[in-house]
Amino acid sequence: MNILPYIFSTIIVLNVLLALAIIFLERRDASSTWAWLMVLLFIPVAGFFLYLIFGRRLSNKEIFTWDKKSRLGLLTAVQEQLRAIKDHSLKVQHEDIVQYEDLIFMHLKNNDALLTQDNEVEVFTDGQKKFHALLEDIEGATDHVHLLYYIVRDDQLGERLAEVLIRKAKENVEVKLLYDDMGSRTLSRKFIKRIEAAGGMVESFFPPLIPKLNMKINYRNHRKLAIIDGKVGYIGGFNIGDEYLGFNKRFGYWRDTHLRVKGGAVHNMQTRFILDWNHASRQDIHYNERYYHAEAEGDVAMQIVSSGPDSDWEQIKHGYIKMILSAKKYIYIQTPYFIPDDSLLDALRIAVLSGVDVRIMIPKMPDHPFVYWATFSNVGDMLNAGATVYVYQKGFLHAKSIVVDGNIASVGTANIDVRSFRLNFEVNAFLYHPDIAHELADRFHEDIIDSTELTYKLYKKRSLWIRFKEAVARLLSPIL
């Protein structure tokens, strides 16, 4: 008896049922839906398994929860700021902030992102300096150290971190380390057990049922946060690994952007960490005033904005679009991947065609080739519209930053791609202060020295093979 026809029929039925589920049961945008339907059509067997690994949506239930006392206090403060903006009575440190009240309002409304205006911010673009400051702050901790990183490696930098955490745990400092199970899949149990043996706590985000066999490619926690004693916070692109110190064998110098913050924004970073920790751990962190000891240190206004597949709103992407549409003079973007959806791409095109100086900087070398070609396809569109594109030559550009008009900026973990906007958990700082914006713009200009300009004339000379790779990558970019 030939069973092949029955197997083939079963595959066809499964594909049809899966296609119907994608179209009618899951709330996807049209481009993502069509991309998955094409995968199922052209590679029916492999496509089915690819969907199981990459395509399943996260449950709509709330996955980040905290106790009512803290939640009530947050919502009360949010409502007060929303009313103040509506009544045009929001007290601001700098009058320049007023023109961005609509952006601030949006983050308050959709993300409960409190505006704090008492922050001192230090910008790091070099890993050696960033980790020297971080380890020094951890060494000085007296109450708690809370760390969240997408990647934690058991290498020289990881060992330096572990030694400090072990030492602080033995001093009865509360040590909590949260890492993403996929991003840190090479992290050894020995590394974890050493910290736990000293009294620290280590948890992984979305671990697999079978250790080291994690099939959840999507919905990763891509955030990078460090909070020390509730007074100092770090946010940005650097992970824990030797390559982030700037001597990567494959890429050369590693260029990233990170912020060290002192002030009220640390409260919001702490809340984000606690929410993520309570999801990953069975030992919840409950509200305690000892976690909130930040003191006024400066005059930088900022909001800590989170986004992820647990929300119907793409908060960070919406923030980017709002910033872009507010631009009158210039927009500087640094990103390792440039795969915007149509809404963000249209916003940038409109800005260019309106006379705004739009400059985009991407890395020379890809860490993900497929994503790299999708990036080049999109920068081609921007070149055609009149934007300026730079290719960073010194090493790998991993920074995720946007600066607009020397007034506002965003620095964080979100890349300009579908994965960051819809599939991963991200966190960005939106900053409203000319000094910080000008400093980030100056760093952009310094990086131009280590870059080459990609002109539209050069771009049009690319080979047919490159054009083919760009076309395929762009076609599948909604599900990358």
N, C-alpha and C positions, 0 to 999 in steps of 0.2 A: 504493500500500500504506500503510495506516494503522499507524504505529509507536507511536502513543500508548499502546495497550494493553500493548505490550511494555515500554515505559518505566515505565508504572505498575506492572506486575508485578515488574520489576526492583527498583523502589523498595521495594515491599512485602517482597520476599525479603530485601533488605539490612536493612530495619528489623527483620524477624523474627530474622535472624542476629545483629544487633547487640544486640537485646533478650535473646537467649539468652546471648550473651557477658557482658552486664552481670549477668545473674542467676546464671549457673553458673561463670563463669571469673574474675570479679573479686570480691574480698572487700569488699563494701560493706555498710553498714548498711541496714536495710529502708527507712527514710525516703528515703535518697538513691536507692536502687534504684527505688522507686515514682515519685519525681520525674522521673527520666530516662525511665522507661517512659511517663509521661504526655506528656513532651515529644515522644518519638518517635511517640506515637499521634496527637496533635493537630496537630503540624506535622512530618509525616514527612520532607520534603526538608530544610527548614531545620534540623530537629532532628538529622538525621544529621550535618550540618556543625557544628552547635553542640557535639555530643558530641566530634567530632574536636578541636575547639578547647579545650573546657572539661572534658570528661569522662574523657579517657584517664588511666589510673593510671600512676604512676611505676614504673619497673622495680624489682623487689624486690632487685636486687643492691646490695651495699654501695657507696655512691658517695663516702663520706668515709673516706679511709684516711691512715695516717701510718706512720712507720717503727717497727719492733718495739721499739726501746729506749724510746722515749717511751711507747708503749702499755703495755709491761710495767710501767714505773714507775707509771703511772696506775692500772692494775688492782690492783697490789699495795697501793697506798694505799687504794683503794676497799674491798678485801677486809678490810683492817685495821679500817677504820671500821665496816664491817658486823658484824664479830666483836665489836667493842667495844660496839655497841648491843645485840647479842644477849646479851652477858655483863653488861649494865648497868654497863660500866666506861668508857664514853665520857667523857673529861674535857671539861668545859664551863666557859666563862668565867662564865656566869650560870645559875643553877639553873632559871630560867624555861624554858630551852631543853629541859630533860628532858621536859616534857609534850608536846613536838612531835617526839620521837625517831622516832615512826612515820612522820611526814611526811619527815623527813630520811632514814630508812631507805628509803622508797619511791623517792626521787630517786637515792639511791646504787644501789639494785638495778636500776632500769630505765633510768638515764641516766648512770651513772658520775659523778654530780655530787658531787664532794668538798665536804665541809663545811670551811670556813675560818673562824677565829674571831678574826682579828687585823686586821680591816679598819676603815679610816676612810672614812666615806661622807658625801658632800655632796649634798644634794637640790637640783635645779634645776627650777623650774616656769616660768621665763621664758627665751625663746630668746636674748635679748640677753646675759644673764648666762652662759648655758651656753656659747655660742660664743665669748664673750670668754675664758672659762676654757680652753676647748679650744684655741683658737688660741695662747693664751699658753703652754700646755703644749707644743704642737708647736714653737713658737719655741725652747723650751728643750731640745728633743730633742738628744741627742748620739750615739745609736746607731741607733734605728729608729723609724719611725712606721707603724703598721698601721691602716688605716681600712676599715670595711665599712659601707655605707649602701644602703638600698633605693632611695632617691631622691638623686641628685646633679644639681643644676641648674647650668647655665652662666649664672648671674645674678650679682648683686652679692656675695652671700655666697659663691657658688661661686668667683668671681674672687678674693676675699680668701683663700679656702682654697688655691686654685691657686698664688697668689703665695708663700704660706708654704711649701707643699710644694716648689715649684721652688727656692726659696732653700735649704731644708734638703738637697734632693738634690744641689745644687751644693756643699754642704759635706760631701759623702760620707756623709750620713745615709741609711740604707736607708729608702726611701719606697715603700710598697705601698698602692694604693687599689683596692678591690674594690667594684663596684657591680652592682646587679641590672639586667639589660638591659631588662626591661619597665618597671620603675619609673623608670629613667633614660633612657627612649627618646628624649628630646629633647636629651640631652647631645651636644655637637658633637665631631667628630673633632679639631678644632683644640684644644679644651680638653685632650683626652687627649694629643695629640702634644706639646703644650708641656711637660707633666710628664715624658713619656718622653724628650724631647730633653734635659732637665736631668739625666737619670739615674734618674728614678723609674720604677716599674712600675705599670701600670694594667690591670686585667682585668675582664671582665663575666661575670656568672653566667647560665648557660643562654642564650647568644646564639643567634640564628637562623642558619640556613644562608645566607639572603639578608639582608644588612644592612638594618636598619630595617623588616623584615617579620617580626616575631616573633609567631607564632601560639600560643605557649605561655603562655596566660593564667594557668594554674595552676602550682603548684610554683615559686613565686617566692621569692627570698631576701629576706625582710622584716626581717632582722636589722639592728641598728644598733650597731656596736661601734667603739671607738677605743682603741688600746693604744699608749702612748708609752714607749719604752725598757724595756718590761716592768714598769714601776713604777706607771704611772697608767692606769686604764681608765675608759671611759665606756660606759654602757648605758642604753637607754630609748627614748623615742618620737620624738625630734627627728631629722629628715632634714636634708640640706643643700639649702636653698632659702630665698629671701627671706621666704616666707610664715611660716617657722618662727621668724623674728625678731620676729613679732608685729604686722606691719602688712599683713596680707593684705587686698587690695581687696574681695574677695568676702565674706569671713567676718568681717573685723575682727580682734580680738586672737586670737592663736593660743596656746591654753593646753595645755601638754604637761608631761610629767614625765620627768626624766632623772637619772641618778646619776653622780657622779664618785667613783671607788673607788681607794683605795691600800691594798695589803695582799695577802694570799694569793689572794684571789678573782681578782686580775688574771692569775694563772697560768692559771686556768680559762678566762678570757675570751681569753687568748692562744691557748690550745689550740683553742678554737672557731674563731678567725680562721684559724689555720693549716690546720685541716681544710677550711674553706670555700675558702681560697686554693688549696690543692693540688688541689681538684676543678676549679677554674676555670682554673688555669694549668698550662702544660707545664713551668714552672720551679718545681718543688716547693721548699717550705721544709723543710729537714731539721732534726732536733733539734740545738739548740745552747743551751748554758747562758746565752748572752748575752740570749736572749729571756725569761729567767726571773730577773729581778733584784728582784722585789717584796720589800719589807721590811715587817715588822710595824709598823703605823701606828695601830691602834686596837683596839677590842674588839667590833666588830660581827660577828656570825656570819652567814654567808650561803652559799648554793649557787647556782651558775650552771647553769640548766637549759635544755636545748635540746629542740626538738621539730620534727617535719617529716614529710613523706609517705614518707621513707625508713624509717620505723619503724612497727611494728604498734601501738605504744603512744602514746597522746596525752598525753605526759608533763606538759605545762604545764596542760592541762585537768584531768588527774587531781590535780595539785597544787592547783589552784583548789578542786576539790571537797573535797579533804581539809581545806583551810583552812576552808571553809564549814562542814563538819560538826564541826569542832573548836570553833566559836564558842559562847560562853556569853553574851556581852554585846552585841556589835555587829559588823556587817559593812558596810564602806564600799567601794563600787565606783565607779570612774570609767572610762568606756569610750565611744569614739565610736560603737560599734555594739554592740547588745545582742541577739544572736541565738544564745542557748545551745541546745544539744541537750537532749533530755529528761532526761538524767542530771544535768546541771548545774542545769537549771531545777527539777527535783524537789528537789535538795539545797537550793536557795535557798528553795523553798516550805516545806520541812521546817523550815528555820531560822526562818523567819517564824512559822510555826504553833507553834514551840517557845518563842516569846517573845523571840527574838533581834531586835534593832533592825537591820533590813536597809535600807540606803539606797543608792540607785542614782542616779548622775548621768550624763546624756547631753547631747549638744549640741542647741541649738535648730535650727541650720541643717544640712541634709544635704550631704555632698560626693558621696554616691551615693544618689539618691532612692529607688531600689528597696530598697536595704538599710535606708534610713531608715524606710520603712513597715513592714518586717519588725521593726525595733527597737521601734516603737510598739506593734505587736501583742503582742510579748513583755512589754513593761513593763506592758501592760494586765493580763496574767495576774498579774504581781507585785503590782500595785495591788489586785487582787481578793483576793489572799492576805493583804494587810495591810502590804506594804512601802511605804516612802516613796520617791518618785521626784522628782528635781529636773531641771529643764531649764536648762542653762547659757546665759545670755543675752548675756554680754559679747562672745562671739566663737565660735570653734570649739574644742570640747573634744576633744583628740586623746590625752589621757593614758590609759595602760593600767595601772591600779593597783588593788590590793585591800588593805585593812587589816582585821585581825581582832583585836578585844579589846585593842588597844593593845599587843600583844605581837609579832605577826608581820605581814609585809606582802610583797607581790610587786609589782615594777615591771619593765617590760620592753617588748617589742615586740608581744606577743600580744593581739589584741582578743578580746572574748568573742563569737566567731562561728565558724562551721564552717570558713571559709577559714583562719583562724589555727590552729585545732585540728588540721585534717587536710590542708590543701592547701598551706600555705606553710611555709617554714623560719623558725622563731622562736627567740628566746632571752629568758629572764626571769631576774631576780635574785630569789631567795626569801630574805628577811631575817628573822632571829630576834633582835630587839633592841627593847626598849620605847622607847628614845629615838627611833629612826628611825620606828617605828610611830606614836608620838604626833606626831611632826613631820608625817608624811603625813596623819594624821587632822586635825591643825590646818589644813593646807592645804585639806583637804576642807571644813572649816567656813568657812574664808575664802571659798571658792568659792560657798558657799550664799548669801552676800550678793549675788553676781552672778547668782543663779539664781531661777527661780520654781518653786514646788511644783506638780506635776501631780497633782491629786487624782483619786480614782476617779470622783467625781461629775462633774468636768470631762471626764474621759476618755469617759464614757458619752454625753456630749452631742455627740461627733464626728459629722460628716455621713455619709450613706450612701455617698457617693463615697469618703471616707476609709476607711470600713469595707471597701469593695470592694478598694481598693488594699492595705490591710493583709492581707486574706484571700489575695489572689493572691501577694503578696510572701512571706507566711508559708508558703504551699503550696510555693513554689519555693526557699525558704531553704536546704534541704539541699544545693542545687547552686549557690548563689550564689558 
